[in-house]
């Protein structure tokens, strides 16, 4: 029995820096969710003793703050790469499909198993692009609210600088209580996004092996020629 040979073209999709930042952001978000819930409700504590060593809550708060600033830093640099890096122009090209109704219709039909995957110009289809833009907005909101919560505890040094720069945001939301509430709501919104994102990535990897879903690990997509 003779089998038909297929040839594939390998094309770069995500640079090593973009892939690295993706996983740093992913692990940061998971840790921030876990540590944030612990800060809101300490669900375990070390055995009490007379030594001044049981500062688990303080450690969680410190780790939460450090990883929070890591997420902010990586997100800013990731935005910079998206906007100006020549090696990331294939991501920017995805925005052009947002105004193509045929791509939208074709992508929705594809998700409903009613048609093939439409030809897109960039890395993301319009639905992916909109969902990642929404995630960026959520990260911005949770970063701003986190900064406000930070400088209301740490008043000197960096906290004093951040208060002078972002006090307007606290005032606009009507006070610290509303900031904290929005911080929690945004956390839940991100938690809803995560399983949907993972499901769609796995769905794409199974249904469209050349669709770029696996390229966040390897950096390349393989398209049949």
C-alpha positions in Angstrom: 0.0 0.0 0.0 1.5 3.3 -1.1 1.1 6.2 1.3 0.9 9.8 0.2 3.8 12.0 1.4 3.0 15.4 2.6 5.4 18.3 2.9 5.2 21.1 5.4 6.7 24.6 5.6 8.0 25.7 8.9 7.5 29.3 9.7 8.4 31.2 12.9 5.5 32.4 15.0 6.7 33.5 18.4 10.2 34.6 19.3 12.0 33.0 22.3 11.5 36.2 24.3 7.8 36.3 23.7 7.5 32.6 24.7 9.6 33.2 27.8 7.4 36.1 28.8 4.2 34.1 28.2 5.2 31.4 30.7 6.5 34.0 33.2 3.1 35.7 33.0 1.2 32.4 33.3 3.1 31.2 36.4 2.9 34.7 37.9 -0.9 34.8 37.5 -1.3 31.3 39.0 0.8 32.2 42.0 -0.9 35.6 42.5 -4.3 33.9 42.5 -3.2 31.4 45.1 -1.4 33.9 47.3 -4.1 36.5 46.9 -6.7 34.0 48.2 -4.4 33.3 51.1 -4.0 37.0 51.9 -7.8 37.4 51.8 -8.5 34.3 53.9 -5.5 32.6 55.6 -6.6 29.0 55.2 -3.6 27.4 57.0 -1.1 28.5 59.6 2.1 27.1 61.3 1.9 25.5 64.7 2.0 28.3 67.4 5.1 28.5 69.4 7.0 31.0 71.5 9.7 31.8 68.8 9.3 34.9 66.6 9.4 32.8 63.4 5.8 32.2 62.4 5.4 34.9 59.8 3.8 32.8 57.1 1.1 35.5 56.3 3.8 38.1 56.0 5.8 35.9 53.7 2.8 35.3 51.5 2.2 39.0 51.3 5.9 39.7 50.4 5.8 37.0 47.7 2.5 38.4 46.4 4.0 41.9 46.1 7.2 40.7 44.4 5.5 38.5 41.9 2.9 41.3 41.3 5.6 43.7 40.3 7.2 41.0 38.2 3.9 40.6 36.3 3.7 44.4 35.8 7.2 44.6 34.5 6.8 41.6 32.1 3.5 42.9 30.8 4.9 46.4 30.1 7.9 44.9 28.2 5.5 42.5 26.4 3.4 45.4 25.2 6.5 47.2 24.0 7.5 44.1 21.9 4.0 43.9 20.5 4.0 47.5 19.4 7.5 48.1 18.1 9.4 44.9 17.6 10.0 44.0 14.0 10.1 40.3 14.9 6.6 40.6 16.3 5.0 42.1 13.2 3.0 38.9 12.6 1.1 39.6 15.8 0.3 43.2 14.8 -0.9 41.9 11.4 -3.7 40.0 13.3 -5.4 43.3 14.0 -6.2 43.7 10.3 -8.6 40.7 10.4 -10.7 42.4 13.0 -12.4 44.4 10.2 -13.0 41.5 7.9 -16.5 40.1 8.5 -15.8 37.0 6.4 -13.0 36.0 8.7 -15.3 36.5 11.7 -18.1 34.4 10.2 -15.6 31.7 9.0 -14.0 31.5 12.5 -17.3 31.2 14.3 -18.4 28.5 11.8 -15.1 26.7 12.4 -15.5 26.8 16.2 -19.0 25.3 15.7 -17.6 22.5 13.4 -19.5 24.0 10.4 -16.6 25.0 8.2 -12.8 25.1 7.7 -10.4 27.4 9.4 -10.3 30.7 7.6 -7.0 32.0 6.2 -5.8 34.7 8.7 -3.0 37.2 8.0 -1.3 37.1 11.4 -0.9 34.8 14.4 -4.3 35.2 16.0 -7.8 35.0 14.6 -10.2 37.9 15.5 -11.8 36.0 18.4 -8.3 35.2 19.9 -7.1 38.8 19.4 -10.2 40.2 21.2 -9.9 37.7 24.1 -6.1 38.5 24.5 -6.9 42.2 24.4 -9.5 41.6 27.1 -6.9 39.8 29.2 -4.5 42.7 28.8 -7.2 45.1 30.1 -7.8 42.8 33.1 -4.1 42.7 33.8 -4.0 46.5 33.6 -6.9 46.8 36.0 -5.5 44.3 38.5 -2.1 46.0 38.3 -3.5 49.4 39.0 -5.6 48.2 41.9 -2.7 46.2 43.3 -0.5 49.3 43.2 -3.1 51.3 45.1 -3.4 48.5 47.7 0.5 48.4 47.9 1.0 52.1 48.6 -1.7 52.2 51.2 0.4 49.8 53.3 3.9 50.9 52.4 3.9 54.7 52.6 7.6 55.5 52.1 10.1 55.1 49.3 8.5 53.4 46.3 5.1 53.5 48.0 5.3 57.3 48.3 6.2 57.6 44.6 3.4 55.3 43.5 0.9 57.2 45.6 1.8 60.5 44.0 1.5 58.8 40.5 -1.7 56.7 41.0 -3.7 58.5 43.7 -6.1 59.7 41.0 -7.1 56.1 40.3 -8.1 55.5 43.9 -10.0 58.7 44.0 -11.8 57.9 40.7 -13.0 54.6 42.1 -14.4 56.2 45.2 -11.9 55.0 47.9 -9.9 52.0 49.0 -12.8 49.7 49.7 -13.9 49.9 46.0 -10.3 49.4 44.9 -10.1 46.2 46.9 -13.5 45.0 45.6 -12.4 45.7 42.0 -9.1 43.8 42.6 -11.1 40.7 43.7 -13.6 41.0 40.9 -10.8 41.2 38.3 -9.2 38.1 39.9 -12.3 36.1 39.3 -12.6 37.4 35.7 -9.0 36.2 35.0 -9.9 32.8 36.7 -12.8 32.5 34.3 -10.5 33.3 31.3 -7.9 30.7 32.2 -9.9 27.5 31.6 -11.5 28.9 28.5 -8.1 29.8 27.1 -6.6 26.4 28.0 -9.6 24.6 26.4 -9.3 26.6 23.2 -5.6 26.1 22.9 -6.0 22.3 23.3 -9.0 22.4 20.9 -6.9 24.2 18.3 -3.9 21.9 18.8 -6.1 18.8 18.1 -8.3 20.2 15.3 -5.7 22.3 13.6 -2.2 21.0 14.2 -0.8 23.7 11.9 -2.8 26.5 13.5 0.0 27.8 15.8 -1.5 26.6 19.1 1.7 24.6 19.9 4.1 27.3 18.8 4.0 29.0 22.1 6.3 26.2 23.2 8.4 25.5 20.1 8.1 28.9 18.4 7.1 27.5 14.9 4.0 26.5 13.0 4.0 23.9 10.3 1.8 24.5 7.3 1.1 22.0 4.6 2.5 23.1 1.2 
